């Protein structure tokens, strides 16, 4: 068995490419679902036709299967090693194969965490209601779900109300508790400052357009958690945009250009 896995181990890296595009495939499937109800009908008819062979599994179930396969290979090798005694002819090859598959499995596991966060964005998008939810286009390849909770939100110093908050990698959503209707969305790039009031478990968000919601959390645990998440999210977004702007400036000044092979080189005067 060890020699067989050693032969295929390098090919297993192809799964990383599949995992990288898994989220995009799910997003595309959702877009088709929203735009064309005939797609749903077609997929449902296909599922029924194959029910005797595939049970009740649909397209989404089959899309996730390659992602789950590598961890199962690793579990098989670990089980074989536990039952292979010292001095066995296959021991060294099994150990080498287990090491190679473990490296691929680690990459896939990291990708699975991103997939879980991206799938959560899809789930949240299906739960939201209202005109702003339709205009927002919440589902984006780069966006990741971070956290959600209930809080008391006062809009611009006026009387507030209980709201449900969703935090993403680049965005904060304020939703009405009833039906989860989107009341306000704030991109991190719009945030001018975060004012933290520890004594009343409140975070005041100063937005560039003058909007200033005050978010009061029900307990210190939620408050401390969200304080860290918001501060980290805004700082990360600022760093990302700064890096992007710096690269654009260097590109425009001619410091970098792209060759036909896609390599980045310095000292050139233009983009090729």
Secondary structure, 3 states (H helix, E strand, C coil): CHHHHHHHHHHHHHHHHHHHHHHHHHHHHHHHHHHCHHHHHHHHHHHHHCHHHHCCCCHHHHHHHHHHHHHHHHHHHHHHHHCCCCCCCCHHHHHHHHHHHHHHHHHHHHHHHHHHHHHHHHHHHHHCECHHHHHHCCCCCCCCEEEEEEEEEECCCCCCEEEEEEEECCEEEEEECHHHEEEEEEEHHHEEEEEEEHHHCEEEEEECCCCCCEEECCCHHHHHHHHHHHHHHHHHHHHHHHHHHHHHHHHHCCCEEECCCCCEEECCCCCC
